[in-house]
Amino acid sequence: MTAVMLSVVAFARAGEPVARDSIDQVRGTIEKWVETQGVISKEKQEWALGREMLNERIELVEREIASLREKIGQAEESISDADKKRAELVEENETLKAVGDTLGGIVAHLEARTFALVERLPDPIRERIKPLSQRLPEDPEATELSLAQRFQNVIGILNEVNKFNREITVTSEVRTLADDNVAEVTALYVGLGQAYYTGANGTVAGVGRPAADGWSWEPANKVADQVADAVAILKNEKVAGFVSLAVSVGDAAEIAALPTPVPAPTPKPKAGTGKASAPSQSDEKRIQQLYEKSWTLYSEGQLEAARAGFVEVRDSGLFTARPGQRPEDYIATIDGLLAENSQSAGENQ
């Protein structure tokens, strides 16, 4: 700028004629140049500021990209863990399904046997268990009850039946007598093995026994006095005493209830003593309770614990039951179930 002005001055001093228009043009050019330089300087400043802002934004975006990549990595790890957990849950679900199918077969078998049992029970216990027996499904495949509810129904029924089987029950009933007349009588049930009834006048009596389609009753007027005495004693209407009543034991008197322990065979004398050690009543009771506990554990699917209990009951020699309900029968069934579960677990691995 200084050089241009000096040139203009020198040119004027040289005495050359310069048109006023040319001077104005030069002045305008200089002003434009100065303005342009100012714009350039301003643009440079703004560009420097803008470049700094862009660099900061680039750094910010790069940090966000790094953060997103880290989150993506964590998400991929979470997905991997979720897939692994899902696989474990699927495997566990398959195991539970297999156990559920096994327990479903067990409870269906128990329900079928319980149905048959209910049909052979006397009226007093049938009325007592009616709320439970009505919940037994006619079609196990179509029931909406859970396995737990079905097991609870069966166990509840069998507990009540077993309780009734251990008691002497006196109740009022309506019976058809030998002369075809219907009368209200007092019935005396000795567990589930046999029952008696006597009329209000004390001259008629009868004997009842379990049969395949329910209980069958036969007139037995000869024992009317004995039955009346037994009823009076149980009602506390008479001083306690011994009453002799005949009991018939045979196929007709059998009933498919929970197994009841019977006295063990007389033990052989121990070597060198010549004496036999008979089991105590407390031992027999403990073995009976252990059997019932083992059966409950078996019903709940706790096979290992149930098996240990059944083995102890079997080895004690203090408990016998009908085929299918013996400790060794349950042991064989449990061994089969455990083998199936072990095989299924091996295949899943």
C-alpha positions in Angstrom: 0.0 0.0 0.0 2.8 2.4 0.9 4.6 1.5 -2.4 1.6 2.3 -4.4 1.2 5.7 -2.8 4.8 6.6 -3.4 4.4 5.6 -7.0 1.5 7.8 -7.4 3.3 10.8 -5.8 6.4 10.2 -7.9 4.3 10.0 -11.0 2.6 13.3 -10.1 6.0 15.0 -9.4 7.2 14.0 -12.8 4.9 16.5 -14.1 3.0 14.1 -16.3 -0.7 15.0 -16.7 -2.9 12.8 -14.9 -6.6 12.8 -15.4 -8.7 13.3 -12.4 -10.7 10.2 -13.3 -7.6 8.1 -13.2 -6.8 9.3 -9.7 -10.3 8.5 -8.5 -10.0 5.1 -10.1 -6.8 4.4 -8.4 -8.2 5.6 -5.1 -11.3 3.3 -5.6 -9.0 0.4 -6.4 -6.9 1.0 -3.3 -10.1 1.1 -1.2 -11.3 -2.1 -2.8 -7.9 -3.7 -2.1 -7.9 -2.5 1.5 -11.4 -3.8 1.9 -10.5 -7.1 0.3 -7.5 -7.5 2.6 -9.8 -6.9 5.6 -12.2 -9.5 4.3 -9.4 -12.0 3.8 -8.1 -11.3 7.3 -11.6 -11.8 8.8 -12.1 -15.0 6.8 -8.7 -16.3 8.0 -9.7 -15.6 11.6 -13.1 -17.2 11.1 -11.6 -20.2 9.4 -9.1 -20.6 12.3 -12.0 -20.5 14.8 -14.1 -22.8 12.6 -11.2 -25.3 12.2 -10.8 -25.4 16.0 -14.5 -26.0 16.5 -14.4 -28.7 13.8 -11.4 -30.4 15.4 -13.2 -30.4 18.8 -16.3 -31.8 17.1 -14.2 -34.5 15.4 -12.7 -35.4 18.7 -16.1 -35.5 20.3 -17.5 -37.8 17.5 -14.4 -40.0 17.8 -15.0 -40.4 21.5 -18.7 -41.2 20.9 -17.7 -43.8 18.3 -15.3 -45.4 20.7 -18.0 -45.4 23.4 -20.5 -46.9 21.0 -18.0 -49.6 20.0 -17.4 -50.4 23.6 -21.1 -50.6 24.2 -21.5 -52.8 21.1 -18.8 -55.1 22.5 -20.6 -55.3 25.9 -23.9 -55.9 24.1 -22.3 -58.8 22.1 -21.0 -60.3 25.3 -24.4 -59.9 26.9 -26.0 -61.6 23.9 -23.5 -64.4 24.2 -24.3 -64.8 27.9 -28.0 -64.6 27.2 -27.7 -67.3 24.5 -25.8 -69.5 27.0 -28.4 -68.9 29.7 -31.1 -69.6 27.3 -29.5 -72.9 26.3 -29.2 -73.8 30.0 -32.9 -72.9 30.6 -33.9 -75.0 27.5 -31.9 -77.9 28.8 -33.4 -77.5 32.3 -36.9 -77.2 30.8 -36.4 -80.5 28.9 -35.3 -82.2 32.1 -38.3 -80.8 33.9 -40.6 -82.0 31.1 -39.1 -85.5 31.3 -39.5 -85.5 35.1 -43.1 -84.1 34.7 -43.9 -86.8 32.2 -42.6 -89.5 34.6 -44.5 -88.0 37.6 -47.6 -87.6 35.4 -47.5 -91.4 34.7 -47.1 -92.1 38.4 -49.9 -89.9 39.5 -52.2 -91.2 36.8 -51.5 -94.8 38.0 -52.2 -93.7 41.6 -55.4 -91.9 40.6 -56.7 -95.1 38.9 -55.9 -97.2 41.9 -57.5 -94.5 44.2 -60.7 -94.6 42.0 -60.9 -98.3 42.5 -60.2 -97.9 46.2 -63.0 -95.3 46.7 -65.5 -97.7 45.1 -64.8 -100.3 47.7 -64.9 -98.0 50.7 -67.8 -97.9 53.2 -70.1 -94.9 53.2 -68.7 -93.0 56.2 -65.2 -92.7 54.8 -66.5 -92.1 51.3 -68.5 -89.1 52.6 -65.5 -87.9 54.5 -63.2 -87.9 51.4 -65.9 -86.8 49.0 -64.4 -83.2 48.6 -61.1 -84.8 47.5 -62.4 -87.8 45.5 -64.5 -85.4 43.4 -61.3 -83.7 42.3 -59.8 -86.9 40.9 -59.8 -86.4 37.1 -61.7 -88.9 35.0 -59.4 -88.2 32.1 -55.8 -87.5 33.2 -54.9 -86.1 29.8 -57.7 -83.5 29.9 -57.4 -82.3 33.5 -56.4 -78.7 34.3 -55.1 -79.6 37.7 -51.3 -79.4 38.2 -49.2 -82.4 39.2 -48.9 -81.0 42.7 -52.7 -80.7 43.1 -53.2 -84.2 41.8 -50.6 -85.6 44.2 -52.2 -83.7 47.1 -55.6 -85.1 46.3 -54.3 -88.7 46.2 -52.3 -88.3 49.4 -55.2 -86.6 51.1 -57.5 -89.4 50.3 -55.1 -92.1 51.3 -54.2 -90.4 54.5 -57.9 -90.2 55.5 -58.4 -93.9 54.4 -55.4 -95.0 56.4 -56.6 -93.0 59.4 -60.1 -94.6 59.2 -58.4 -98.0 58.9 -56.7 -97.5 62.2 -59.8 -96.6 64.1 -63.0 -98.1 65.3 -65.8 -95.9 64.0 -69.4 -95.8 65.2 -72.0 -94.1 63.0 -75.8 -94.2 62.2 -76.8 -95.6 58.9 -80.0 -96.8 57.1 -79.9 -100.5 56.2 -82.2 -103.0 54.6 -82.9 -105.8 57.1 -83.4 -109.5 56.4 -87.2 -109.0 56.2 -86.7 -106.3 53.5 -87.7 -103.5 55.9 -85.5 -100.4 56.0 -84.4 -99.2 59.4 -81.9 -96.9 61.0 -79.1 -98.9 62.7 -75.9 -98.2 64.5 -72.9 -99.4 62.5 -69.5 -100.2 64.1 -66.5 -100.3 61.7 -63.4 -102.1 62.7 -61.0 -100.2 60.4 -61.6 -101.4 56.8 -61.6 -105.1 57.6 -65.1 -105.7 58.9 -68.2 -103.9 60.3 -71.3 -104.7 62.3 -74.6 -103.1 62.8 -77.3 -103.4 65.4 -80.9 -102.1 65.5 -82.4 -99.8 68.2 -84.3 -102.7 69.7 -81.1 -104.8 70.1 -82.6 -107.8 68.4 -81.3 -107.4 64.8 -77.7 -107.3 63.7 -75.6 -107.8 60.7 -72.0 -108.1 59.5 -70.4 -106.1 56.6 -67.3 -106.9 54.7 -65.6 -105.1 51.8 -66.2 -106.5 48.3 -65.2 -105.7 44.8 -68.1 -103.4 44.2 -68.6 -101.9 47.7 -69.5 -103.4 51.0 -71.8 -106.4 51.3 -73.9 -106.9 54.4 -75.4 -110.1 55.8 -77.8 -110.5 58.7 -76.3 -111.9 61.9 -78.9 -111.5 64.6 -77.0 -114.0 66.8 -74.4 -111.4 67.6 -76.9 -108.6 68.3 -76.1 -108.5 72.0 -72.4 -108.4 71.5 -72.6 -105.7 68.9 -74.9 -103.6 71.1 -72.5 -104.0 74.0 -69.5 -102.9 71.9 -71.4 -99.9 70.7 -72.5 -99.0 74.2 -68.8 -99.2 75.4 -67.6 -97.0 72.6 -70.3 -94.4 73.4 -69.3 -94.5 77.0 -72.7 -95.7 77.9 -71.4 -98.9 79.5 -68.3 -99.8 81.5 -65.4 -101.0 79.4 -65.1 -104.8 79.0 -64.1 -107.5 76.6 -66.6 -108.2 73.8 -66.2 -111.3 71.6 -67.0 -110.7 67.9 -66.3 -113.1 65.1 -64.1 -111.8 62.3 -63.9 -113.3 58.8 -60.7 -112.9 56.9 -60.5 -113.9 53.2 -60.4 -112.6 49.7 -63.8 -110.8 50.2 -62.4 -108.9 53.1 -59.4 -107.5 51.2 -59.2 -103.8 50.2 -56.6 -102.0 48.2 -55.7 -99.4 50.9 -52.3 -98.3 52.1 -50.2 -101.3 53.2 -50.5 -101.9 57.0 -47.6 -103.5 58.8 -48.1 -107.0 60.2 -46.1 -108.7 62.9 -42.8 -109.9 61.5 -42.0 -113.7 61.5 -40.6 -115.0 64.7 -36.9 -114.3 64.7 -34.5 -117.2 64.7 -32.5 -117.7 67.9 -29.2 -115.9 67.9 -26.2 -118.2 67.7 -25.2 -119.4 71.2 -28.2 -117.9 73.0 -31.1 -120.1 72.1 -33.4 -117.1 72.5 -35.2 -115.1 69.9 -35.2 -111.3 70.1 -38.8 -110.2 69.1 -39.1 -106.7 67.6 -40.6 -104.1 69.9 -43.9 -102.3 69.2 -42.0 -99.0 68.9 -39.8 -100.5 66.2 -42.8 -101.6 64.2 -44.4 -98.2 64.5 -41.1 -96.5 63.5 -40.8 -98.7 60.4 -44.5 -98.0 59.5 -43.9 -94.2 59.8 -40.7 -94.6 57.7 -42.6 -96.4 55.0 -45.3 -93.7 54.9 -42.6 -91.0 54.8 -40.7 -92.7 52.0 -43.9 -93.1 50.1 -44.6 -89.3 50.5 -41.0 -88.5 49.3 -41.5 -90.9 46.3 -44.7 -89.1 45.4 -43.0 -85.7 45.6 -40.2 -86.9 43.3 -37.5 -87.1 45.9 -36.4 -90.4 44.6 -33.0 -90.8 46.3 -34.4 -90.0 49.8 -37.4 -92.3 49.2 -35.2 -95.1 48.0 -33.0 -94.9 51.2 -36.1 -95.1 53.3 -37.6 -98.1 51.4 -34.3 -99.9 51.7 -34.3 -99.5 55.5 -37.9 -100.7 55.7 -37.1 -103.7 53.5 -34.0 -104.6 55.5 -35.8 -104.3 58.9 -38.0 -107.3 58.1 -40.8 -105.6 60.1 -43.1 -104.7 57.2 -45.0 -106.6 54.6 -47.5 -105.6 52.0 -49.3 -106.8 49.0 -47.3 -107.2 45.7 -46.9 -103.8 44.0 -46.8 -102.0 47.3 -43.8 -103.7 49.0 -40.7 -101.7 49.7 -38.7 -103.8 47.2 -41.3 -103.0 44.5 -40.9 -99.2 45.1 -37.1 -99.7 45.1 -37.2 -101.4 41.7 -39.4 -98.6 40.3 -37.1 -95.9 41.7 -34.0 -97.6 40.3 -35.7 -97.6 36.8 -36.6 -93.9 37.1 -33.1 -92.9 38.2 -31.6 -94.9 35.4 -33.9 -93.1 32.9 -33.0 -89.7 34.4 -29.3 -90.5 34.2 -29.6 -91.6 30.6 -31.5 -88.4 29.7 -28.9 -86.3 31.4 -26.1 -88.1 29.5 -27.8 -87.5 26.1 -28.3 -83.8 26.8 -24.6 -83.4 27.6 
